[in-house]
Amino acid sequence: MADKRNPDGHSPRYWRSHPKTVPKIEDSSEGGTSKFASSGRKWEWAHTLGCLGIAVGIGGLLFPPGTPEAFIGWLVVLFFFLVYPFLHFSRIVLPFAKPKIAYTASTAVLIGSISVVGIKNFPKPAYYHSLSQKERTRFIDALKSQKTERQIVRVSCPNNNEDLCVIAKDYVELLQWGDWKVEGPAVQRTSLAKPMAGIVLMSHSTGIGTPDDPRTGVWVKQTDSNRTIVAAFKTLDTKLTEQGDYTMPENTIGLYFGPAPH
């Protein structure tokens, strides 16, 4: 059998006996890379950042940040992780478009998607929360906006909830800063026949209605004071529940601070 030797003059038996001396065979393609080089795909930052961005997004949706500041920070981090993968994959999804157009389109899609997520999931302030100076100023300015005669305000809270009575006391002071007269002036402890959640605005009603039929109600006169109080709490994104009370004097409106609604 003929001994097959390569151009260097060595036979296959020699290469088997001296494996460390096997020379690298250059590839015929441009660049001359070795056939013995790794055949795996090239590692890409886009893949890593994309996976991290997905993880950050899922984590933020499952465990949403509790404060607006933390939520905005989460959106910024999400954008940071996803912007490069979006730019990278835009050249794959839009191979026919010019680079600038593809990059602009992908960035717009990313910003739009994050904006939608942010708007739909943005955390709202707690129903009862410490008011900032801006919120206090808006509330007081709304109270001062009424130029007609104002009704007296009766502020009350549940008998057995000191925390709600403390919150009610803070609003007594805000009403006084807005030049409104508070009955007392003090926070009165009371108990509603039908317990209600949140802040209840009680006005004088024309009668007791039909207690045995929950589908019926009573007539309540809408005064300038009613509308001003509702508008003032609207500046805090706080919705009031309006209730008629025939025991309430005609020149008085009540603010009852009940448990925070779920």
C-alpha positions as CSV (number, residue, x, y, z in Angstrom):
1,M,0.0,0.0,0.0
2,A,1.3,3.4,-1.0
3,D,2.4,5.7,1.8
4,K,0.3,8.9,1.5
5,R,2.4,11.8,2.5
6,N,1.4,15.5,2.7
7,P,3.4,18.3,1.1
8,D,5.6,18.6,4.2
9,G,6.8,15.0,3.7
10,H,5.1,13.5,6.8
11,S,2.9,10.5,6.7
12,P,-0.5,10.1,8.6
13,R,1.3,7.7,11.0
14,Y,3.7,10.6,11.9
15,W,0.8,12.9,12.8
16,R,-0.8,10.3,14.9
17,S,2.4,9.8,16.8
18,H,3.1,13.6,17.2
19,P,-0.4,15.2,17.6
20,K,1.1,18.5,19.1
21,T,3.0,19.2,15.9
22,V,-0.1,19.2,13.6
23,P,-0.1,22.5,11.8
24,K,-3.2,24.8,11.6
25,I,-4.9,24.5,8.3
26,E,-5.9,28.0,7.0
27,D,-9.4,28.5,5.7
28,S,-9.8,29.5,2.1
29,S,-12.3,32.3,3.1
30,E,-11.2,35.9,3.5
31,G,-9.5,36.5,6.8
32,G,-7.8,33.1,7.0
33,T,-9.5,31.8,10.2
34,S,-8.6,28.4,11.4
35,K,-10.8,25.4,11.0
36,F,-9.9,24.5,14.5
37,A,-11.4,27.7,15.8
38,S,-14.5,27.6,17.9
39,S,-17.6,26.9,15.9
40,G,-20.0,28.5,18.4
41,R,-22.0,31.6,17.7
42,K,-20.5,35.0,18.6
43,W,-21.6,36.3,22.0
44,E,-23.7,39.5,21.7
45,W,-24.4,42.2,24.3
46,A,-27.8,42.6,22.8
47,H,-28.8,39.1,23.9
48,T,-27.6,39.6,27.5
49,L,-29.2,43.1,27.9
50,G,-32.4,41.9,26.3
51,C,-32.7,39.0,28.8
52,L,-31.9,41.4,31.7
53,G,-34.5,43.9,30.4
54,I,-37.2,41.2,30.3
55,A,-36.3,40.1,33.8
56,V,-36.5,43.7,35.1
57,G,-39.8,44.2,33.3
58,I,-41.4,41.1,34.7
59,G,-40.0,41.8,38.2
60,G,-41.5,45.3,38.2
61,L,-44.9,44.1,37.1
62,L,-45.0,41.3,39.7
63,F,-43.6,43.5,42.5
64,P,-44.5,47.1,41.4
65,P,-42.6,49.9,43.1
66,G,-44.7,51.6,45.8
67,T,-43.7,55.2,45.2
68,P,-43.9,57.3,42.1
69,E,-40.2,58.1,42.3
70,A,-39.3,54.4,42.5
71,F,-41.7,53.6,39.7
72,I,-40.1,56.2,37.4
73,G,-36.6,54.8,38.3
74,W,-37.8,51.3,37.3
75,L,-39.0,52.7,33.9
76,V,-35.6,54.4,33.3
77,V,-33.7,51.1,34.2
78,L,-36.0,49.2,31.8
79,F,-35.3,51.6,29.0
80,F,-31.5,51.4,29.7
81,F,-31.5,47.6,29.4
82,L,-33.8,47.4,26.3
83,V,-32.6,50.3,24.1
84,Y,-29.5,48.5,22.7
85,P,-31.3,45.2,22.0
86,F,-34.1,47.2,20.2
87,L,-31.5,49.0,18.1
88,H,-29.6,45.8,17.4
89,F,-32.7,43.8,16.3
90,S,-34.1,46.6,14.3
91,R,-31.5,45.8,11.6
92,I,-32.8,42.2,11.5
93,V,-36.5,43.1,11.5
94,L,-36.1,46.0,9.1
95,P,-33.3,44.9,6.8
96,F,-34.7,46.8,3.9
97,A,-34.8,50.2,5.7
98,K,-31.9,52.6,6.1
99,P,-30.1,52.4,9.4
100,K,-31.3,55.8,10.7
101,I,-34.9,55.0,9.8
102,A,-34.7,51.5,11.5
103,Y,-33.1,52.9,14.6
104,T,-35.6,55.8,14.9
105,A,-38.6,53.4,14.4
106,S,-37.2,50.9,17.0
107,T,-36.6,53.7,19.6
108,A,-40.1,55.1,19.0
109,V,-41.6,51.6,19.6
110,L,-39.6,51.2,22.8
111,I,-40.5,54.6,24.2
112,G,-44.1,54.1,23.3
113,S,-44.3,50.7,24.9
114,I,-42.7,51.8,28.1
115,S,-45.0,54.9,28.2
116,V,-48.1,52.7,27.9
117,V,-46.8,50.4,30.7
118,G,-46.0,53.5,32.8
119,I,-49.4,55.1,32.3
120,K,-51.4,51.9,33.0
121,N,-49.4,50.9,36.1
122,F,-48.3,54.2,37.6
123,P,-48.9,54.0,41.4
124,K,-51.5,56.3,42.8
125,P,-51.0,58.0,46.1
126,A,-52.6,56.3,49.1
127,Y,-56.1,57.6,49.8
128,Y,-54.8,59.1,53.1
129,H,-51.3,60.3,52.8
130,S,-49.1,63.1,54.1
131,L,-49.7,66.1,51.9
132,S,-46.9,67.9,50.2
133,Q,-46.6,71.6,50.4
134,K,-47.9,71.9,46.8
135,E,-50.9,69.8,47.6
136,R,-51.7,71.8,50.7
137,T,-51.4,75.1,48.7
138,R,-53.7,73.8,46.0
139,F,-56.2,72.6,48.6
140,I,-56.3,75.9,50.4
141,D,-56.4,78.0,47.2
142,A,-59.5,75.9,46.1
143,L,-61.2,76.6,49.4
144,K,-60.5,80.3,49.2
145,S,-61.9,80.5,45.7
146,Q,-65.5,80.6,46.9
147,K,-66.7,84.2,47.1
148,T,-70.3,83.5,48.3
149,E,-71.4,82.8,51.9
150,R,-69.9,79.6,53.2
151,Q,-71.5,77.0,55.3
152,I,-70.1,75.8,58.6
153,V,-68.2,72.5,58.4
154,R,-68.6,69.7,60.9
155,V,-65.6,67.4,60.9
156,S,-66.0,63.9,62.4
157,C,-64.3,60.5,62.7
158,P,-65.1,57.0,64.0
159,N,-65.2,56.5,67.7
160,N,-62.6,53.8,67.8
161,N,-60.0,54.9,65.3
162,E,-57.5,57.4,66.6
163,D,-55.5,57.4,63.4
164,L,-58.4,58.6,61.4
165,C,-59.2,61.3,64.0
166,V,-55.6,62.6,63.6
167,I,-56.1,62.8,59.8
168,A,-59.3,64.6,60.3
169,K,-57.6,67.1,62.7
170,D,-55.1,68.0,59.9
171,Y,-58.0,68.8,57.6
172,V,-59.6,71.0,60.2
173,E,-56.4,73.1,60.2
174,L,-56.5,73.2,56.3
175,L,-60.1,74.4,56.4
176,Q,-59.2,77.1,58.8
177,W,-56.3,78.2,56.6
178,G,-58.8,78.4,53.8
179,D,-60.9,80.8,55.9
180,W,-63.7,78.3,56.6
181,K,-65.4,78.0,59.9
182,V,-65.2,74.6,61.6
183,E,-67.8,73.6,64.2
184,G,-66.1,73.5,67.6
185,P,-63.5,74.0,66.1
186,A,-62.8,70.3,66.9
187,V,-63.0,66.8,65.5
188,Q,-66.2,65.1,66.7
189,R,-66.3,61.4,67.2
190,T,-69.4,59.7,65.8
191,S,-70.8,56.5,64.5
192,L,-72.7,56.1,61.2
193,A,-75.8,54.0,61.1
194,K,-74.5,52.6,57.8
195,P,-70.7,52.4,57.9
196,M,-69.0,54.0,54.9
197,A,-65.4,54.0,53.6
198,G,-63.4,57.1,52.7
199,I,-64.4,60.7,53.2
200,V,-68.2,61.3,53.3
201,L,-69.6,64.7,52.5
202,M,-72.9,65.0,54.4
203,S,-75.5,67.6,53.6
204,H,-79.0,68.4,55.0
205,S,-81.7,66.3,53.3
206,T,-85.4,66.9,53.0
207,G,-86.3,63.7,54.8
208,I,-85.2,60.2,56.0
209,G,-86.2,58.5,52.8
210,T,-87.3,54.9,52.9
211,P,-84.9,53.0,55.1
212,D,-86.3,49.6,54.1
213,D,-85.7,50.1,50.4
214,P,-82.0,50.7,49.5
215,R,-83.0,51.7,45.9
216,T,-84.5,54.9,47.1
217,G,-82.7,58.1,48.2
218,V,-83.3,61.6,49.5
219,W,-83.1,65.0,48.0
220,V,-80.0,67.1,48.8
221,K,-79.6,70.7,47.8
222,Q,-76.3,71.4,46.0
223,T,-74.8,74.5,47.4
224,D,-71.7,76.5,46.5
225,S,-70.1,75.1,49.7
226,N,-70.7,71.5,48.5
227,R,-69.2,72.2,45.1
228,T,-66.2,74.0,46.6
229,I,-65.4,71.2,49.1
230,V,-65.6,68.6,46.3
231,A,-63.4,70.7,44.1
232,A,-60.8,71.1,46.9
233,F,-60.5,67.4,47.4
234,K,-60.4,66.8,43.7
235,T,-57.0,68.7,43.7
236,L,-55.7,65.9,45.8
237,D,-57.2,63.2,43.5
238,T,-59.5,62.2,46.4
239,K,-63.1,61.4,45.6
240,L,-65.8,62.1,48.2
241,T,-69.0,60.2,48.8
242,E,-72.0,62.5,49.1
243,Q,-74.7,61.5,51.6
244,G,-77.9,63.1,52.8
245,D,-78.5,63.5,56.5
246,Y,-81.8,65.0,57.7
247,T,-80.3,65.7,61.2
248,M,-77.6,68.0,59.7
249,P,-78.6,71.7,60.0
250,E,-79.2,73.5,56.8
251,N,-76.3,75.9,57.2
252,T,-73.8,73.1,58.0
253,I,-72.1,70.4,55.9
254,G,-70.3,67.4,57.4
255,L,-67.0,65.8,56.5
256,Y,-66.7,62.3,58.0
257,F,-63.3,60.5,57.7
258,G,-64.0,56.8,57.4
259,P,-61.6,53.9,56.7
260,A,-59.7,54.1,53.5
261,P,-61.5,52.4,50.6
262,H,-59.9,49.3,49.1
